[in-house]
Amino acid sequence: MTWKIELIPVPVTDVERAKAFYEQVGFNADHDYKVSEGLRFVQLTPPGSACSIVIGDGITEKAPGTQEIQVVVPDAEAARKQLLDADVEASEVDAQPWGNFVYFRDPDGNKWSLQAIESRPNG
């Protein structure tokens, strides 16, 4: 049996602003549907990812700015440069024994950690 994470809700205050931000970062806008009054579903996928995020109206009860997500990237310096080139504020590379990290936040303060690791355990 395999389990694959498919979709992570990200709480935001302004759907249009958040959608524009994530597109600026390089996410693909897969879906944008107003399902009903009070329910809008906007699915965005990071480049090369099998897992997406969902923002919108009526998606989650979490408070905007409280979500934390970690993503694996092949190169922390290159990921940081991509963020800076997209006019997104990003941390310096934080070198740790378990990988190099770059951090950024969306306009609501949701925290993203980009981790570059040399190898992953098989399994």
Contact map, one row per residue, 1 for C-alpha under 8 A:
111000000000000000000000000000000000000000000000000000000000000000000000000000000000000000000000000000000000000000000000000
111100000000000000000000000000000000000000000000000000000000000000000000000000000000000000000000000000000000000000000000000
111110000000000000000000000000000000000000000000000000000000000000000000000000000000000000000000000000000000000000000000000
011111000000000000000000000000000000000000000000000000000000000000000000000000000000000000000000000000000000000000000000000
001111110000000000000000000000000000000000000000001000000000000000000000000000000000000000000000000000000000000000000000000
000111110000000000000000000000000000000000000000011100000000000000000000000000000000000000000000000000000000000000000000000
000011111000000000000000000000000000000000000000001111000000000000000000000000000000000000000000000000000000000000000000000
000011111100000000000000000000000000000000000000001111000000000000000000000000000000000000000000000000000000000000000000000
000000111110000000000000000000000000000000000000000011100011000000000000000000000000000000000000000000000000000000000000000
000000011111000000000000000000000000000000000000000011100001000100100000000000000000000000000000000000000000010000000000000
000000001111100000000000000000000000000000000000000000110011111111100000000000000000000000000000000000000000010000000000000
000000000111111001000000000000000000000000000000000000110000001110000000000000000000000000000000000000000001000000000000000
000000000011111000000000000000000000000000000000000000000000000100000000000000000000000000000000000000000001000000000000000
000000000001111111000000000000000000000000000000000000000000000000000000000000000000000000000000000000000000000000000000000
000000000001111111100000000000000000000000000000000000111000000000000000000000000000000000000000000000000000000000000000000
000000000000011111110000000000000000000000000000000000000000000000000000000000000000000000000000000000000000000000000000000
000000000000011111111000000000000000000000000000000000000000000000000000000000000000000000000000000000000010000000000000000
000000000001011111111100000000000000000000000000000000100000000000000000000000000000000000000000000000000111000000000000000
000000000000001111111110000010000000000001010000000000100000000000000000000000000000000000000000000000000000000000000000000
000000000000000111111111000000000000000000000000000000000000000000000000000000000000000000000000000000000000000000000000000
000000000000000011111111100000000000000000000000000000000000000000000000000000000000000000000000000000000110000000000000000
000000000000000001111111111000000000000000010000000000000000000000000000000000000000000000000000000000000100000000000000000
000000000000000000111111111110000000000000000000000000000000000000000000000000000000000000000000000000000000000000000000000
000000000000000000011111111000000000000000000000000000000000000000000000000000000000010000000000000000000000000000000000000
000000000000000000001111111000000000000000000000000000000000000000000000000000000110010100000000000000000000000000000000000
000000000000000000000111111100000000000000000110000000000000000000000000000000000000000000000000000000000000000000000000000
000000000000000000000111111110000000000000011110000000000000000000000000000000000000000000000000000000000000000000000000000
000000000000000000000010011111000000000000011110000000000000000000000000000000000000000000000000000000000000000000000000000
000000000000000000100010001111110000000001111000000000000000000000000000000000000000000000000000000000000000000000000000000
000000000000000000000000000111110000000001111000000000000000000000000000000000000000000000000000000000000000000000000000000
000000000000000000000000000011111000000011110000000000000000000000000000000000000000000000000000000000000000000000000000000
000000000000000000000000000011111100000111100000000000000000000000000000000000000000000000000000000000000000000000000000000
000000000000000000000000000000111110000111000000000000000000000000000000000000000000000000000000000000000000000000000000000
000000000000000000000000000000011111101110000000000000000000000000000000000000000000000000000000000000000000000000000000000
000000000000000000000000000000001111101110000000000000000000000000000000000000000000000000000000000000000000000000000000000
000000000000000000000000000000000111111100000000000000000000000000000000000000000000000000000000000000000000000000000000000
000000000000000000000000000000000111111100000000000000000000000000000000000000000000000000000000000000000000000000000000000
000000000000000000000000000000000001111100000000000000001100000000000000000000000000000000000000000000000000000000000000000
000000000000000000000000000000000111111110000000000000011110000000000000000000000000000000000000000000000000000000000000000
000000000000000000000000000000011111111111000000000000011110000000000000000000000000000000000000000000000000000000000000000
000000000000000000000000000000111110001111100000000001111010000000000000000000000000000000000000000000000000000000000000000
000000000000000000100000000011111000000111110000000001110000000000000000000000000000000000000000000000000000000000000000000
000000000000000000000000000011110000000011111000000111100000000000000000000000000000000000000000000000000000000000000000000
000000000000000000100100001111100000000001111100000111000000000000000000000000000000000000000000000000000000000000000000000
000000000000000000000000001111000000000000111110111110000000000000000000000000000000000000000000000000000000000000000000000
000000000000000000000000011100000000000000011111101100000000000000000000000000000000000000000000000000000000000000000000000
000000000000000000000000011100000000000000001111100000000000000000000000000000000000000000000000000000000000000000000000000
000000000000000000000000000000000000000000000111110000000000000000000000000000000000000000000000000000000000000000000000000
000000000000000000000000000000000000000000001111111100000000000000000000000000000000000000000000000000000000000000000000000
000001000000000000000000000000000000000000001001111100000000000000000000000000000000000000000000000000000000000000000000000
000011110000000000000000000000000000000000001100111110000000000000000000000000000000000000000000000000000000000000000000000
000001110000000000000000000000000000000000111100111111000000000000000000000000000000000000000000000000000000000000000000000
000000111100000000000000000000000000000000111000001111100000000000000000000000000000000000000000000000000000000000000000000
000000111100000000000000000000000000000011110000000111110010000000000000000000000000000000000000000000000000000000000000000
000000001111001001100000000000000000000011100000000011111010000000000000000000000000000000000000000000000000000000000000000
000000000011001000000000000000000000001111000000000001111110000000000000000000000000000000000000000000000000000000000000000
000000000000001000000000000000000000011110000000000000111110000000000000000000000000000000000000000000000000000000000000000
000000000000000000000000000000000000011100000000000000011111100000000000000000000000000000000000000000000000000000000000000
000000001010000000000000000000000000001110000000000001111111100000000000000000000000000000000000000000000000000000000000000
000000001110000000000000000000000000000000000000000000000111110000000000000000000000000000000000000000000000000000000000000
000000000010000000000000000000000000000000000000000000000111111000000000000000000000000000000000000000000000000000000000000
000000000010000000000000000000000000000000000000000000000001111101100000000000000000000000000000000000000000000000000000000
000000000011000000000000000000000000000000000000000000000000111111000000000000000000000000000000000000000000000000000000000
000000000111100000000000000000000000000000000000000000000000011111100000000000000000000000000000000000000001110000000000000
000000000011000000000000000000000000000000000000000000000000001111100000000000000000000000000000000000000001111000000000000
000000000010000000000000000000000000000000000000000000000000011111110000000000000000000000000000000000000000111000000000000
000000000110000000000000000000000000000000000000000000000000010111111000000000000000000000000000000000000000011000000000000
000000000000000000000000000000000000000000000000000000000000000001111100000000000000000000000000000000000000011110000000000
000000000000000000000000000000000000000000000000000000000000000000111110000000000000000000000000000000000000001110000000000
000000000000000000000000000000000000000000000000000000000000000000011111000000000000000000000000000000000000000111100000000
000000000000000000000000000000000000000000000000000000000000000000001111100000000000000000000000000000000000000111100000000
000000000000000000000000000000000000000000000000000000000000000000000111110000000000000000000000000000000000000001111000000
000000000000000000000000000000000000000000000000000000000000000000000011111100100000000000000000000000000000000001111000000
000000000000000000000000000000000000000000000000000000000000000000000001111100000000000000000000000000000000000000011000000
000000000000000000000000000000000000000000000000000000000000000000000000111111100000000000000000000000000000000000010000000
000000000000000000000000000000000000000000000000000000000000000000000000111111110000000000001000000111000000000001110000000
000000000000000000000000000000000000000000000000000000000000000000000000001111111000000000001000000000000000000000000000000
000000000000000000000000000000000000000000000000000000000000000000000000001111111100000000000000000000000000000000000000000
000000000000000000000000000000000000000000000000000000000000000000000000101111111110000000000000000001000000000001000000000
000000000000000000000000000000000000000000000000000000000000000000000000000111111111000001111000000001000000000000000000000
000000000000000000000000000000000000000000000000000000000000000000000000000011111111100000000000000000000000000000000000000
000000000000000000000000100000000000000000000000000000000000000000000000000001111111110000000000000000000000000000000000000
000000000000000000000000100000000000000000000000000000000000000000000000000000111111111111000000000000000000000000000000000
000000000000000000000000000000000000000000000000000000000000000000000000000000011111111111000000000000000000000000000000000
000000000000000000000000000000000000000000000000000000000000000000000000000000001111111100000000000000000000000000000000000
000000000000000000000001100000000000000000000000000000000000000000000000000000000111111100000000000000000000000000000000000
000000000000000000000000000000000000000000000000000000000000000000000000000000000011111110000000000000000000000000000000000
000000000000000000000000100000000000000000000000000000000000000000000000000000000011111111000000000000010000000000000000000
000000000000000000000000000000000000000000000000000000000000000000000000000000000011001111100000000000011000000000000000000
000000000000000000000000000000000000000000000000000000000000000000000000000000010011000111110000000001111000000000000000000
000000000000000000000000000000000000000000000000000000000000000000000000000000010000000011111100000001110000000000000000000
000000000000000000000000000000000000000000000000000000000000000000000000000000010000000001111100000001100000000000000000000
000000000000000000000000000000000000000000000000000000000000000000000000000110010000000000111110000111000000000000000000000
000000000000000000000000000000000000000000000000000000000000000000000000000000000000000000111111000111000000000000000000000
000000000000000000000000000000000000000000000000000000000000000000000000000000000000000000001111101110000000000000000000000
000000000000000000000000000000000000000000000000000000000000000000000000000000000000000000000111111110000000000000000000000
000000000000000000000000000000000000000000000000000000000000000000000000000000000000000000000011111100000000000000000000000
000000000000000000000000000000000000000000000000000000000000000000000000000000000000000000000001111100000000000000001000000
000000000000000000000000000000000000000000000000000000000000000000000000000000000000000000000011111110000000000000111100000
000000000000000000000000000000000000000000000000000000000000000000000000000100000000000000001111111111000000000000111000000
000000000000000000000000000000000000000000000000000000000000000000000000000100000000000000001111001111100000000011110000000
000000000000000000000000000000000000000000000000000000000000000000000000000100110000000001111100000111110000000011100000000
000000000000000000000000000000000000000000000000000000000000000000000000000000000000000001110000000011111000001111000000000
000000000000000000000000000000000000000000000000000000000000000000000000000000000000000111100000000001111100001110000000000
000000000000000000000000000000000000000000000000000000000000000000000000000000000000000011000000000000111111111100000000000
000000000000000001001100000000000000000000000000000000000000000000000000000000000000000000000000000000011111111100000000000
000000000000000011001000000000000000000000000000000000000000000000000000000000000000000000000000000000001111110000000000000
000000000001100001000000000000000000000000000000000000000000000110000000000000000000000000000000000000001111110000000000000
000000000000000000000000000000000000000000000000000000000000000111000000000000000000000000000000000000001111111000000000000
000000000110000000000000000000000000000000000000000000000000000111110000000000000000000000000000000000001111111100000000000
000000000000000000000000000000000000000000000000000000000000000011111000000000000000000000000000000000111100111110000000000
000000000000000000000000000000000000000000000000000000000000000000011110000000000000000000000000000000111100011111000000000
000000000000000000000000000000000000000000000000000000000000000000011110000000000000000000000000000011110000001111100000000
000000000000000000000000000000000000000000000000000000000000000000000111100100100000000000000000000011100000000111110000000
000000000000000000000000000000000000000000000000000000000000000000000111100100000000000000000000001111000000000011111000000
000000000000000000000000000000000000000000000000000000000000000000000001111100000000000000000000001110000000000001111100000
000000000000000000000000000000000000000000000000000000000000000000000001110000000000000000000000011100000000000000111111000
000000000000000000000000000000000000000000000000000000000000000000000000000000000000000000000000001000000000000000011111000
000000000000000000000000000000000000000000000000000000000000000000000000000000000000000000000000000000000000000000001111100
000000000000000000000000000000000000000000000000000000000000000000000000000000000000000000000000000000000000000000001111110
000000000000000000000000000000000000000000000000000000000000000000000000000000000000000000000000000000000000000000000011111
000000000000000000000000000000000000000000000000000000000000000000000000000000000000000000000000000000000000000000000001111
000000000000000000000000000000000000000000000000000000000000000000000000000000000000000000000000000000000000000000000000111
